[in-house]
Amino acid sequence: MIEVLNKTTFAFWIWIFFVFQNSEKVK
């Protein structure tokens, strides 16, 4: 359970970083 949660959290932050980088490019 904990392992799955950690993987989901990691993927979530990767996605946030990806969106953030795209937002910077738009600016």
ZIKATA-V405753 format. One record per backbone hydrogen bond with DSSP energy under -1.0 kcal/mol. NH is the residue of the N-H (numbers start at 1). CO is the residue of the C=O. Records with the same first field share a line. If there is no record, write none. Layout:
BEGIN
NH->CO + CO
END
This chain:
BEGIN
5->1
6->2
7->3
8->4
9->5
10->6
11->7
12->8
13->9
14->10
15->11
16->12
17->13
18->14
19->15
20->16
21->17
22->18
23->19
24->20
25->21
26->22
27->23
END
